Amino acid sequence: MSLQSVREFFLARDLDLPIVELEVSTATVALAAEAHGVEPGRIAKTLAFRVAEGRVILLVASGVARIDNRKFKEAFGKGKMLPPDEVAEATGHPVGGVCPFGLAQALPVYLDHSLSNFDEVLPAAGSINSMVRITPALLAAVTQGQWVDVC
């Protein structure tokens, strides 16, 4: 269902973004980079956080980027990563396939500047073996994502 919601999201926006499905898992940055033959930094990981007032946000960052706690706190206040069951409930996607497309509910999307180091990034597409290739600029436009510096 999650992969289907991503397909429907792309179709509704008339986006010609082929979803690449593989026979192997791409559920981690290392697995995804190896499976797609790219450097780990090009993998766009999507992380879900609960921030102030219980609000859930998505943060998309380069696969090699690490959250800088001070920067995160300055941007969002205190935050905590969601546990896997809450991630699946909030996004409609399983952990390892979480992406900012075809979400179960509208969530604010933030894109870390670490993605802008690449001409193309590969976020998951709603399952643990699927991805899309997209420019950071189109990723921002499609998700209505806001750029932040938290890594």
C-alpha positions as CSV (number, residue, x, y, z in Angstrom):
1,M,0.0,0.0,0.0
2,S,2.8,2.4,0.9
3,L,4.5,2.0,-2.5
4,Q,1.1,2.5,-4.1
5,S,0.6,5.8,-2.3
6,V,3.9,7.1,-3.7
7,R,2.8,6.1,-7.2
8,E,-0.5,7.9,-6.7
9,F,1.3,10.9,-5.3
10,F,3.4,11.2,-8.4
11,L,0.5,10.5,-10.8
12,A,-1.6,13.2,-9.1
13,R,1.1,15.7,-9.7
14,D,1.9,14.5,-13.2
15,L,5.5,13.7,-12.2
16,D,7.5,11.4,-14.4
17,L,9.6,10.0,-11.7
18,P,10.2,6.3,-12.3
19,I,10.2,4.2,-9.1
20,V,13.1,1.8,-9.1
21,E,12.2,-1.5,-7.4
22,L,15.0,-4.0,-6.6
23,E,15.0,-7.6,-5.5
24,V,17.3,-6.7,-2.5
25,S,16.7,-4.6,0.5
26,T,17.6,-0.9,0.4
27,A,16.4,-0.3,3.9
28,T,19.6,1.2,5.2
29,V,21.9,3.9,3.7
30,A,24.7,1.3,3.2
31,L,22.4,-1.2,1.5
32,A,20.8,1.4,-0.7
33,A,24.1,2.9,-1.8
34,E,25.5,-0.5,-2.6
35,A,22.4,-1.7,-4.4
36,H,22.2,1.5,-6.6
37,G,26.0,1.9,-7.1
38,V,26.2,5.4,-5.6
39,E,28.0,7.0,-2.7
40,P,26.2,6.9,0.6
41,G,25.8,10.7,0.7
42,R,23.4,10.5,-2.3
43,I,20.9,8.4,-0.3
44,A,18.3,10.8,1.0
45,K,17.2,9.5,4.4
46,T,13.9,10.6,5.8
47,L,13.7,10.8,9.5
48,A,10.5,11.4,11.6
49,F,10.6,13.5,14.8
50,R,8.2,14.6,17.4
51,V,8.9,18.3,18.3
52,A,7.2,21.0,20.3
53,E,3.5,20.5,21.2
54,G,3.6,16.9,19.9
55,R,3.9,18.0,16.3
56,V,5.5,15.4,13.9
57,I,7.9,16.6,11.2
58,L,10.0,14.9,8.5
59,L,13.6,15.7,8.0
60,V,15.3,14.6,4.8
61,A,19.1,14.6,4.9
62,S,22.1,13.1,3.1
63,G,22.8,9.5,4.0
64,V,26.1,10.5,5.6
65,A,24.8,13.6,7.5
66,R,24.4,13.5,11.3
67,I,22.0,15.6,13.2
68,D,23.7,18.4,15.1
69,N,21.7,18.6,18.3
70,R,22.4,22.3,18.9
71,K,21.3,23.2,15.3
72,F,18.2,21.0,15.6
73,K,17.2,22.6,18.8
74,E,17.7,26.1,17.4
75,A,15.5,25.2,14.4
76,F,12.8,23.1,16.0
77,G,13.2,23.2,19.8
78,K,13.4,19.9,21.6
79,G,12.8,16.9,19.4
80,K,12.8,13.1,19.6
81,M,12.9,10.5,16.8
82,L,9.7,8.6,16.5
83,P,9.8,4.8,17.3
84,P,9.2,2.5,14.3
85,D,5.5,1.9,15.0
86,E,4.7,5.6,15.2
87,V,6.8,6.3,12.1
88,A,4.7,3.8,10.1
89,E,1.4,5.2,11.5
90,A,2.4,8.9,10.8
91,T,3.8,8.3,7.3
92,G,2.1,5.2,6.1
93,H,5.6,3.9,5.2
94,P,7.7,1.2,6.9
95,V,11.0,2.1,8.5
96,G,13.5,1.6,5.7
97,G,11.1,2.8,3.1
98,V,10.1,6.2,4.7
99,C,10.0,9.0,2.2
100,P,8.4,12.4,2.0
101,F,5.9,11.3,-0.8
102,G,2.5,9.7,-0.5
103,L,2.2,10.3,3.2
104,A,-0.7,8.9,5.3
105,Q,-1.2,12.4,6.7
106,A,0.1,15.8,5.8
107,L,3.4,16.4,7.6
108,P,5.8,19.3,7.3
109,V,8.9,18.3,5.4
110,Y,12.3,19.9,6.0
111,L,15.3,19.3,3.8
112,D,18.8,19.6,5.3
113,H,21.3,21.6,3.3
114,S,23.5,18.4,3.2
115,L,21.4,17.3,0.2
116,S,22.4,20.4,-1.8
117,N,25.9,18.9,-2.2
118,F,24.5,16.6,-4.9
119,D,23.0,17.1,-8.3
120,E,20.8,14.0,-7.7
121,V,19.7,12.2,-4.6
122,L,17.8,8.9,-4.0
123,P,15.1,8.9,-1.4
124,A,13.1,5.7,-0.7
125,A,9.7,5.3,-2.4
126,G,7.5,3.8,0.3
127,S,9.0,0.3,0.6
128,I,12.2,-1.3,1.8
129,N,13.4,-2.0,-1.8
130,S,12.3,1.0,-3.8
131,M,13.8,4.4,-4.5
132,V,13.5,7.4,-6.9
133,R,16.2,9.6,-8.4
134,I,15.5,13.3,-8.0
135,T,17.3,16.6,-7.9
136,P,17.3,18.3,-4.5
137,A,15.5,21.3,-6.1
138,L,12.7,19.1,-7.4
139,L,12.5,17.3,-4.1
140,A,11.9,20.6,-2.4
141,A,9.3,21.7,-4.9
142,V,7.4,18.4,-4.9
143,T,7.3,18.1,-1.1
144,Q,6.9,21.8,-0.4
145,G,9.9,21.2,1.8
146,Q,11.7,24.0,3.6
147,W,15.5,24.1,3.6
148,V,17.2,24.0,7.0
149,D,20.7,23.6,8.4
150,V,20.5,21.0,11.2
151,C,23.3,18.5,10.3
